[in-house]
Amino acid sequence: MSTLIRRKQAFCVLNARRSKHAAVPCYLHRHPDSDYQRHRQQSHGKMWVGQHRHLISRQLVRIKQLPRASLSICEKLSCISHDNVVRPESFYYETENDNFFIVFEYLHLNVFDLFPLHPEEVSCIMKQIVAGLHHLKGLKMVYGIDIIQVNEYGIIKIGKARKPE
């Protein structure tokens, strides 16, 4: 991989990185509030930022409630295994209210927060974006270009998948 973007370290750094081919856990009969403490609400309660209640990791995540998510969407999202694409951390299904939630890695910066950049940094960002989009094209996933963000290690990540139309 090429040079990483170097910026100030984030508030919460996860020490143990999960293998990119590890299975994505799915919790039935359980709400994400049982594992994550809410910090910031977004999109009228359908999305929020939370922090894991486990004292060792205290990982920040973005939790999104989906309306009637199909199993095929979950399967496609769990197949993503590229360093430049945000992969779900876990799935939650609450049977009482028929609610479905996806937990994603929380990304601290938007790519536009990095400006101004040197030409070498722009080249590095573009290589990572193209690599991520090439992987998604192979999976036939549609992603918006306005949601390219940077994690705490300086790796560019593409997030928020939408169902192909």
Secondary structure as GFF3:
##gff-version 3
##sequence-region A 1 165
A	DSSP	beta_strand	26	28	.	.	.	ID=ss1
A	DSSP	three_ten_helix	32	34	.	.	.	ID=ss2
A	DSSP	beta_strand	36	42	.	.	.	ID=ss3
A	DSSP	three_ten_helix	43	45	.	.	.	ID=ss4
A	DSSP	beta_strand	47	52	.	.	.	ID=ss5
A	DSSP	beta_strand	60	66	.	.	.	ID=ss6
A	DSSP	alpha_helix	71	78	.	.	.	ID=ss7
A	DSSP	beta_strand	88	94	.	.	.	ID=ss8
A	DSSP	beta_strand	99	105	.	.	.	ID=ss9
A	DSSP	beta_strand	109	110	.	.	.	ID=ss10
A	DSSP	three_ten_helix	111	114	.	.	.	ID=ss11
A	DSSP	alpha_helix	119	139	.	.	.	ID=ss12
A	DSSP	beta_strand	142	143	.	.	.	ID=ss13
A	DSSP	three_ten_helix	145	147	.	.	.	ID=ss14
A	DSSP	beta_strand	148	150	.	.	.	ID=ss15
A	DSSP	beta_strand	156	158	.	.	.	ID=ss16
A	DSSP	beta_strand	161	162	.	.	.	ID=ss17
###
